[in-house]
Amino acid sequence: MFDGFRLDRIDVGAATWRVRSKPPTTSEHAPYSKRAMAADCLALMRELGHERFAVAGHDRGGYVTFRLAMDHPPAVSHLAVLAAIPIWRGSRPLQRGIRR
């Protein structure tokens, strides 16, 4: 893209399935948590040869990139979270049992 830079685009679901072969879920859906997806993304970036990298995420990917930066700060040089509804606001209807 630019001299000295490379762009790797990851589909969060595809990253999860590629690295861990779509594991069976648990009662708490732990293999599909944002933390598990972030760990998968980190594993994929390491497999691609990146030890430290800038990351951007949109919508659900924004939550995953935020978790990646929180859990693995030495790996993330820059973070951009785009169009991710704050979790406390987005989960309010679910907490009340309302489906939208």
N, CA, C and O of each residue as an XYZ file, in Angstrom:
400
protein
N       0.833     -1.174      0.000
C       0.000      0.000      0.000
C       0.884      1.246      0.000
O       0.810      2.051     -0.928
N       1.711      1.413      1.018
C       2.687      2.478      1.089
C       4.036      1.837      1.365
O       4.112      0.749      1.937
N       5.092      2.510      0.959
C       6.416      1.956      1.227
C       6.597      1.715      2.722
O       6.358      2.606      3.537
N       7.016      0.515      3.070
C       7.263      0.169      4.463
C       6.027     -0.244      5.246
O       6.134     -0.562      6.431
N       4.847     -0.249      4.611
C       3.619     -0.636      5.295
C       2.941     -1.755      4.532
O       3.098     -1.884      3.317
N       2.194     -2.553      5.253
C       1.451     -3.659      4.651
C       0.062     -3.667      5.282
O      -0.077     -3.397      6.475
N      -0.951     -3.970      4.505
C      -2.317     -4.039      4.999
C      -2.776     -5.490      4.970
O      -2.784     -6.122      3.914
N      -3.157     -6.019      6.124
C      -3.758     -7.343      6.233
C      -5.152     -7.141      6.796
O      -5.309     -6.614      7.898
N      -6.155     -7.552      6.053
C      -7.549     -7.382      6.476
C      -8.053     -8.724      6.981
O      -7.934     -9.737      6.292
N      -8.613     -8.731      8.177
C      -9.092     -9.964      8.808
C     -10.597     -9.880      9.008
O     -11.101     -8.897      9.552
N     -11.311    -10.901      8.573
C     -12.718    -11.059      8.916
C     -12.718    -11.774     10.261
O     -12.210    -12.892     10.357
N     -13.269    -11.165     11.291
C     -13.150    -11.712     12.642
C     -13.603    -13.166     12.714
O     -12.900    -13.998     13.288
N     -14.740    -13.485     12.154
C     -15.213    -14.869     12.181
C     -14.276    -15.803     11.440
O     -13.980    -16.900     11.914
N     -13.810    -15.370     10.281
C     -12.886    -16.204      9.507
C     -11.571    -16.401     10.245
O     -10.981    -17.479     10.180
N     -11.106    -15.373     10.945
C      -9.858    -15.504     11.710
C     -10.025    -16.557     12.792
O      -9.132    -17.374     13.015
N     -11.169    -16.538     13.461
C     -11.422    -17.518     14.514
C     -11.403    -18.930     13.939
O     -10.766    -19.821     14.500
N     -12.089    -19.132     12.842
C     -12.189    -20.486     12.286
C     -10.865    -20.932     11.680
O     -10.540    -22.118     11.737
N     -10.101    -20.027     11.109
C      -8.849    -20.388     10.454
C      -7.824    -20.885     11.465
O      -7.152    -21.890     11.236
N      -7.708    -20.178     12.581
C      -6.678    -20.512     13.558
C      -7.084    -21.713     14.402
O      -6.244    -22.559     14.708
N      -8.336    -21.802     14.779
C      -8.749    -22.851     15.717
C      -9.732    -23.850     15.138
O     -10.321    -24.618     15.899
N      -9.934    -23.880     13.847
C     -10.815    -24.856     13.205
C     -12.218    -24.904     13.803
O     -12.750    -25.983     14.062
N     -12.804    -23.755     14.019
C     -14.183    -23.607     14.506
C     -14.484    -24.545     15.683
O     -15.134    -25.576     15.510
N     -14.016    -24.187     16.860
C     -14.193    -25.064     18.025
C     -15.649    -25.151     18.464
O     -16.435    -24.239     18.209
N     -16.004    -26.243     19.121
C     -17.363    -26.321     19.677
C     -17.520    -25.270     20.768
O     -16.550    -24.894     21.428
N     -18.725    -24.812     20.946
C     -18.963    -23.772     21.941
C     -19.135    -24.374     23.333
O     -19.231    -25.591     23.497
N     -19.172    -23.506     24.315
C     -19.422    -23.906     25.696
C     -20.713    -23.230     26.138
O     -21.278    -22.433     25.389
N     -21.185    -23.534     27.339
C     -22.420    -22.907     27.819
C     -22.285    -21.391     27.918
O     -23.279    -20.670     27.832
N     -21.058    -20.908     28.098
C     -20.827    -19.464     28.180
C     -20.280    -18.898     26.868
O     -19.941    -17.717     26.804
N     -20.190    -19.723     25.823
C     -19.711    -19.321     24.495
C     -18.295    -18.758     24.531
O     -17.953    -17.881     23.736
N     -17.472    -19.257     25.448
C     -16.108    -18.743     25.629
C     -15.260    -18.771     24.355
O     -14.509    -17.822     24.128
N     -15.338    -19.809     23.508
C     -14.492    -19.802     22.306
C     -14.839    -18.665     21.338
O     -14.045    -18.334     20.457
N     -16.026    -18.069     21.502
C     -16.453    -16.996     20.608
C     -16.512    -15.645     21.313
O     -17.135    -14.708     20.814
N     -15.873    -15.546     22.456
C     -15.810    -14.276     23.174
C     -14.882    -13.316     22.427
O     -14.075    -13.736     21.598
N     -15.007    -12.045     22.727
C     -14.116    -11.059     22.109
C     -12.667    -11.341     22.498
O     -11.757    -11.135     21.694
N     -12.448    -11.810     23.723
C     -11.090    -12.139     24.175
C     -10.516    -13.289     23.343
O      -9.357    -13.231     22.934
N     -11.308    -14.324     23.090
C     -10.836    -15.457     22.287
C     -10.577    -15.022     20.849
O      -9.582    -15.431     20.249
N     -11.469    -14.187     20.283
C     -11.266    -13.703     18.916
C     -10.024    -12.827     18.827
O      -9.292    -12.883     17.839
N      -9.782    -12.015     19.859
C      -8.577    -11.170     19.883
C      -7.322    -12.038     19.912
O      -6.347    -11.747     19.219
N      -7.346    -13.089     20.703
C      -6.201    -14.003     20.765
C      -5.977    -14.675     19.414
O      -4.835    -14.871     18.998
N      -7.065    -15.027     18.730
C      -6.946    -15.614     17.388
C      -6.335    -14.626     16.407
O      -5.483    -14.989     15.596
N      -6.776    -13.372     16.487
C      -6.216    -12.340     15.594
C      -4.727    -12.151     15.861
O      -3.939    -12.020     14.925
N      -4.344    -12.138     17.125
C      -2.933    -12.011     17.466
C      -2.146    -13.196     16.906
O      -1.068    -13.010     16.341
N      -2.671    -14.400     17.055
C      -1.987    -15.592     16.536
C      -1.828    -15.503     15.018
O      -0.782    -15.861     14.475
N      -2.869    -15.025     14.340
C      -2.796    -14.882     12.890
C      -1.762    -13.836     12.484
O      -0.985    -14.057     11.555
N      -1.752    -12.702     13.175
C      -0.764    -11.661     12.858
C       0.652    -12.170     13.096
O       1.556    -11.859     12.321
N       0.857    -12.937     14.140
C       2.183    -13.518     14.403
C       2.542    -14.517     13.304
O       3.688    -14.573     12.858
N       1.565    -15.296     12.876
C       1.796    -16.251     11.787
C       2.201    -15.525     10.504
O       2.989    -16.044      9.714
N       1.657    -14.324     10.301
C       1.987    -13.519      9.125
C       3.314    -12.771      9.292
O       3.771    -12.099      8.367
N       3.929    -12.887     10.473
C       5.236    -12.281     10.692
C       5.221    -10.928     11.375
O       6.242    -10.241     11.400
N       4.072    -10.526     11.937
C       3.952     -9.225     12.594
C       4.065     -9.383     14.107
O       3.239    -10.060     14.719
N       5.071     -8.773     14.714
C       5.199     -8.792     16.167
C       4.501     -7.581     16.794
O       3.933     -7.682     17.881
N       4.547     -6.446     16.108
C       3.911     -5.201     16.571
C       3.226     -4.577     15.377
O       3.801     -4.528     14.290
N       2.003     -4.100     15.558
C       1.229     -3.632     14.415
C       0.151     -2.650     14.855
O      -0.272     -2.648     16.011
N      -0.282     -1.823     13.923
C      -1.430     -0.944     14.128
C      -2.671     -1.750     13.772
O      -2.630     -2.604     12.886
N      -3.765     -1.481     14.455
C      -4.983     -2.254     14.222
C      -6.192     -1.320     14.236
O      -6.245     -0.362     15.007
N      -7.159     -1.617     13.370
C      -8.414     -0.873     13.319
C      -9.551     -1.881     13.258
O      -9.431     -2.934     12.631
N     -10.643     -1.550     13.908
C     -11.799     -2.437     13.889
C     -13.080     -1.649     13.769
O     -13.186     -0.528     14.266
N     -14.065     -2.252     13.098
C     -15.358     -1.615     12.879
C     -16.456     -2.510     13.447
O     -16.425     -3.727     13.261
N     -17.415     -1.917     14.132
C     -18.558     -2.620     14.682
C     -18.080     -3.733     15.628
O     -17.381     -3.434     16.596
N     -18.426     -4.987     15.385
C     -17.974     -6.083     16.250
C     -16.454     -6.176     16.256
O     -15.851     -6.475     17.286
N     -15.841     -5.923     15.122
C     -14.385     -5.925     15.040
C     -13.763     -4.849     15.916
O     -12.627     -4.998     16.368
N     -14.494     -3.766     16.161
C     -14.016     -2.729     17.068
C     -13.856     -3.255     18.485
O     -12.888     -2.929     19.173
N     -14.813     -4.070     18.917
C     -14.708     -4.673     20.245
C     -13.529     -5.639     20.312
O     -12.818     -5.701     21.315
N     -13.333     -6.391     19.230
C     -12.234     -7.360     19.189
C     -10.889     -6.639     19.215
O      -9.984     -7.048     19.941
N     -10.751     -5.571     18.429
C      -9.481     -4.843     18.422
C      -9.225     -4.157     19.763
O      -8.082     -4.074     20.214
N     -10.284     -3.668     20.394
C     -10.128     -3.059     21.714
C      -9.634     -4.103     22.718
O      -8.737     -3.829     23.515
N     -10.226     -5.305     22.673
C      -9.796     -6.388     23.561
C      -8.360     -6.796     23.268
O      -7.591     -7.082     24.186
N      -7.998     -6.822     21.985
C      -6.634     -7.145     21.579
C      -5.649     -6.150     22.196
O      -4.615     -6.544     22.737
N      -5.974     -4.871     22.110
C      -5.096     -3.842     22.669
C      -5.032     -3.927     24.198
O      -3.978     -3.684     24.787
N      -6.143     -4.266     24.837
C      -6.164     -4.376     26.296
C      -5.377     -5.599     26.780
O      -4.656     -5.520     27.774
N      -5.515     -6.719     26.081
C      -4.880     -7.963     26.517
C      -3.425     -8.089     26.081
O      -2.641     -8.783     26.727
N      -3.060     -7.420     24.985
C      -1.717     -7.566     24.419
C      -1.129     -6.215     24.021
O      -0.809     -6.017     22.848
N      -0.976     -5.279     24.961
C      -0.506     -3.936     24.612
C       0.857     -3.891     23.911
O       1.055     -3.011     23.074
N       1.804     -4.785     24.201
C       3.074     -4.707     23.474
C       2.934     -4.981     21.969
O       3.782     -4.562     21.181
N       1.869     -5.682     21.572
C       1.690     -6.025     20.164
C       1.034     -4.899     19.362
O       1.189     -4.849     18.141
N       0.309     -4.000     20.019
C      -0.489     -2.987     19.317
C       0.190     -1.622     19.412
O       0.316     -1.047     20.494
N       0.627     -1.114     18.252
C       1.273      0.203     18.219
C       0.262      1.337     18.155
O       0.476      2.393     18.750
N      -0.852      1.126     17.432
C      -1.905      2.127     17.271
C      -3.242      1.400     17.220
O      -3.322      0.267     16.747
N      -4.292      2.054     17.709
C      -5.622      1.452     17.750
C      -6.655      2.440     17.237
O      -6.665      3.603     17.641
N      -7.528      1.975     16.341
C      -8.673      2.761     15.878
C      -9.912      1.886     16.010
O      -9.974      0.798     15.439
N     -10.896      2.362     16.764
C     -12.162      1.658     16.941
C     -13.228      2.512     16.275
O     -13.449      3.656     16.670
N     -13.890      1.959     15.265
C     -14.839      2.719     14.459
C     -16.253      2.153     14.580
O     -16.456      0.945     14.462
N     -17.213      3.019     14.815
C     -18.635      2.682     14.807
C     -18.967      1.484     15.678
O     -19.715      0.600     15.261
N     -18.422      1.446     16.874
C     -18.761      0.405     17.847
C     -19.595      1.065     18.943
O     -19.119      1.967     19.632
N     -20.828      0.620     19.101
C     -21.700      1.179     20.135
C     -21.112      0.825     21.493
O     -20.713     -0.321     21.702
N     -21.047      1.771     22.419
C     -20.535      1.420     23.746
C     -21.291      0.213     24.311
O     -22.521      0.174     24.283
N     -20.559     -0.748     24.813
C     -21.159     -2.011     25.247
C     -22.261     -1.791     26.277
O     -23.299     -2.449     26.211
N     -22.058     -0.886     27.219
C     -23.076     -0.679     28.250
C     -24.372     -0.151     27.663
O     -25.435     -0.399     28.231
N     -24.328      0.576     26.535
C     -25.554      1.070     25.906
C     -26.163      0.008     25.008
O     -27.381     -0.171     24.987
N     -25.314     -0.699     24.264
C     -25.814     -1.706     23.338
C     -26.421     -2.914     24.018
O     -27.282     -3.580     23.441
N     -25.986     -3.212     25.243
C     -26.488     -4.398     25.932
C     -27.731     -4.120     26.777
O     -28.360     -5.055     27.271
N     -28.091     -2.855     26.946
C     -29.252     -2.531     27.776
C     -30.532     -3.236     27.321
O     -31.233     -3.797     28.164
N     -30.871     -3.234     26.019
C     -32.088     -3.961     25.619
C     -32.000     -5.453     25.920
O     -33.010     -6.068     26.263
N     -30.832     -6.038     25.802
C     -30.674     -7.461     26.106
C     -30.858     -7.724     27.591
O     -31.423     -8.742     27.989
N     -30.379     -6.804     28.398
C     -30.514     -6.971     29.840
C     -31.976     -6.914     30.267
O     -32.360     -7.533     31.259
N     -32.787     -6.174     29.524
C     -34.216     -6.077     29.836
C     -35.019     -7.200     29.180
O     -36.227     -7.311     29.394
N     -34.348     -8.030     28.383
C     -35.045     -9.129     27.724
C     -35.794     -8.701     26.477
O     -36.684     -9.416     26.016
N     -35.448     -7.544     25.922
C     -36.135     -7.038     24.735
C     -35.301     -7.374     23.506
O     -34.103     -7.094     23.474
N     -35.920     -7.968     22.503
C     -35.231     -8.232     21.249
C     -35.562     -7.119     20.274
O     -36.711     -6.692     20.160
N     -34.539     -6.655     19.571
C     -34.758     -5.611     18.558
C     -34.438     -6.160     17.211
O     -34.553     -5.450     16.212
